[in-house]
Amino acid sequence: MPGLSDEELVAACLSGKESAYAVLIERYSPKVYRIAARICRDATDAEDAVQETFIQVVRDLAKWRPLGPLEAWITTITVRVSQKIDMRSNRSARTSSTLTPGGPEAPEREFADPHTHDPVVQVMAHELQADLGAALQRISTKHRAAVVLRFQEGLSVSEAAAILELPEATVRTHTARGLRELREALGRSDHQLRAAGAKNRSCDTSGGGGSKPLAERRREIN
């Protein structure tokens, strides 16, 4: 059954085969969770979004038509549910974030070349992912959804617009504003990093240790 096409799998589900539902959830749960984790700012909210998404998928499966990909249909539900839960969480002032895109709970695309084995480069790439993940959580929910779909899921403007059920012009606006908010958030992070770096350099000149040049760090690791 895992080898069935989406259309065959949906037909098996609708015929009442419980095992088919298990295959459907197994096939799409990684993508659903990844998107929910990037849109929601709380781990519990992300888990709730995944559960509610699959409840809706199972309930409305008969409404899906093979004119469009099943993946896109499920992604639309995931984004809509995740946005609703995240905004509801914000309204109730439950804003503590225990999930950061790029962390162990939310698989993230690598920024460094996966074939690069330089440990220093890998550490720097991981730090960059953490900075971007933290910054992403600071932008508004609707702008975050557009940025996630366009740049983390790799969708075109038209594909993102279909999933978000918005005009393409609106998706472009949300994306542009989201990127501006992201740059501002990263700017604050950069300022903090520069201040920390200056403090470490001050410790070096006073004999207190601190950060070492990149070349020296490579020599020590190698």
LINBEL-V523111 format. One record per backbone hydrogen bond with DSSP energy under -0.5 kcal/mol. NH is the residue of the N-H (numbers start at 1). CO is the residue of the C=O. If there is no record, write none. Layout:
# LINBEL-V523111
((NH,CO) (NH,CO))
This chain:
# LINBEL-V523111
((4,1) (9,5) (10,6) (11,7) (12,8) (13,9) (14,10) (15,11) (16,13) (17,12) (18,16) (20,17) (21,17) (22,18) (23,19) (24,20) (25,21) (26,22) (27,23) (28,24) (29,25) (32,28) (33,29) (34,30) (35,31) (36,32) (37,33) (38,34) (39,35) (40,36) (46,42) (47,43) (48,44) (49,45) (50,46) (51,47) (52,48) (53,49) (54,50) (55,51) (56,52) (57,53) (58,54) (59,55) (60,56) (61,57) (61,58) (63,60) (64,60) (64,61) (68,65) (73,69) (74,70) (75,71) (76,72) (77,73) (78,74) (79,75) (80,76) (81,77) (82,78) (83,79) (84,80) (85,81) (86,82) (87,83) (88,84) (89,85) (90,86) (91,87) (92,88) (93,90) (94,89) (95,93) (98,96) (102,106) (103,100) (106,103) (107,105) (116,113) (119,117) (122,118) (123,119) (124,120) (125,121) (126,122) (127,123) (128,124) (129,125) (130,126) (131,127) (132,128) (133,129) (134,130) (135,131) (136,132) (137,133) (138,135) (139,135) (139,136) (144,140) (145,141) (146,142) (147,143) (148,144) (149,145) (150,146) (151,147) (152,147) (152,148) (153,148) (155,149) (160,156) (161,157) (162,158) (163,159) (164,160) (165,161) (166,161) (171,167) (172,168) (173,169) (174,170) (175,171) (176,172) (177,173) (178,174) (179,175) (180,176) (181,177) (182,178) (183,179) (184,180) (185,181) (186,182) (187,183) (188,184) (189,185) (190,186) (191,187) (192,188) (193,189) (194,190) (195,191) (196,192) (197,193) (198,194) (199,195) (200,196) (201,197) (202,198) (203,199) (204,200) (205,201) (206,202) (207,204) (208,203) (209,203) (217,213) (218,214) (219,215) (220,216) (221,217) (222,218))
